[in-house]
């Protein structure tokens, strides 16, 4: 699997058809980035500050506490988003792509000679990825629920409608996923732009009425907050981290727009609007601390309350859409990197290859989100569950970035410690504070993360064992054809393509075919698909082929982890390289091996459970025929039983 070192350079021409600054102006890209990148960050003012003053786990809304909490919110946005993600992490691009899996691919590409250490970072990366799934499932629930709860402020008698209306909106949201974000993406940016302008103006208006909150710009008030509140102040970090929800999406979506548009959107509109919103809520609470249970909607003038609820609902739907799309993209990357079973993946855009739809995941996420909304019932209760997923992922991302900077950029430990030492301490403090809320709902992202980690870990270990077993059974390519192996084998017209995982050995499907059928096509292609540790593979070097003898050739197709393999298209290019000209689809037959996995009875009980789960996943994954885009009526599958032992 992870075998290719990753060069830190931009994509080659023709490597992808994503949006690029050459095709789209910087302001338009920045507007689009607002809708896709900043939806989750932008809607956090709906629920973040009120969690800090929760009667059971927050602090009292005294003037000193209000000023201190707002100061922590402001400086968390500056230090953790502006510096950590926008300045530092967005430099760590894997050919323009960002995100925790792209960061992991960079590390593994440089660690191929250090297997033990590579495994350590792989486990850490899988944990971070698994926690992102928890974030992606909880985000639609808490975002839409917090927006609809504004009805309780406008008309308390509508309290009973909040959960049913939220469920209806979520069903509609997930139902529309099959259309693809390409069809509705053009409204994402304007909606979030209106949202940021609105919350900025509301915050500025409240700030003008009580400018005393500007003292929160002094970080010493944040430090004084911890001194005055002790352990309860430390617990409040679990609420502060909620203002950072969506920061990982900022890094993960870097490949869709590029660093410059995201930075322009952040510094030009998103950051000022968020700072003004939190300052405005703080100014309101200084004058009316009794409104601490709903500071955002309490800041809205009565005539504008219903329009603001409608705008907030639209904004949270956009934020949810962005996280759902990110989970789809993350899963596809995991499939290509061999960390997840093959799934049905549909492209929903002809212009942006990163826009995909996963029917199975969409249904599972919809069911899980609806259960969460009904089970928790309010954004207050969900906020406790939300923070742990965010803080854990942020901590792991910081650690992986430090490892990548050391291995790929060759930074000294001192150069790493200066910018990242303080950031890592903040990440760990956030994670520790949220760990205190496990009983209050923090168990939910942990449960989701552990389930995802178990699937990814079992799949990775099982694939490695299967590959090892296949290599043990395989025969060397050169040695096999150096003998007169094909003597007595009847040759027929056409081309036989034998799919193989190892380009330098004879596939077992070919050995079984010769053993049982004693017949072979006149032209044989041994085809392997290599999943490169880069997002996109350039056209030059995507396909390589060579003749082993006059009628047998070896072809390797390279595919990036943001692409879907298309074997027939790759073979058409390979035929030209090999001088075979164009071949009709009716001339080509594809041979696939289907292994029936059986745990070795000598395994211990935990080993049998792990391999049993792998066998179940293998049995139910998407067929290789569909995954490799092969014509179903030209495929022959040959089965074999394989026993695996840990």
Secondary structure, 3 states (H helix, E strand, C coil): CCCCCCCCCCCCCCCCCCCCCCCCCHHHHHHHHHHHHCHHHHHHHHCHHHHHCCCCCCCCCCHHHHHHHHHHHHHHHHHHHHHHHHHHHHHCCECCECCHHHHHHHHHHHCCCCHHHHHHHHHHHHHHHHHHHHHHHHHHHHHHHHHHCHHHHHCHHHHHHHHHHHHHHHHHHHHHHHHCHHHHHHHHHHHHHHHHHHHHHHHHHHHHHCHHHHHHHCHHHHHHHHHHHHHHHHHCHHHHHHHHCCHHHHHHCHHHHCHHHHHHHHHHHHHHHHHHHHHHHHHHHHHCHHHCCCHHHHCCCHHHHHHHHHHHHHHHHHHHHHHHHHHHHHHHHHHHCCCCCCCCCEECCCCCCCCEECHHHHHHHHHHHHHHHHHHCCHHHHHHHHHHHHHHHHHHHHHHHHHHHHHCCCCCHHHHHHHHHHHHHHHHHHHHHHHCCHHHHHHHHHHHHHHHHHHHHHHHHHHHHHHHHHHHHCCEHHHHHHCCCCCCCEEEEEEEEEECCCCCECCHHHHHHHHHHCEEEEEEEEEEEEECCCCCCCCCCCEEEEEEECCEEEEEEEECCCCCCCHHHHHHHHHHHCCCCCCCHHHEEEEEEEEEEEECCCCCHHHHHHHHHHHHHHHHCCCHHHHCCCCHHHEEEEEEEEEECC
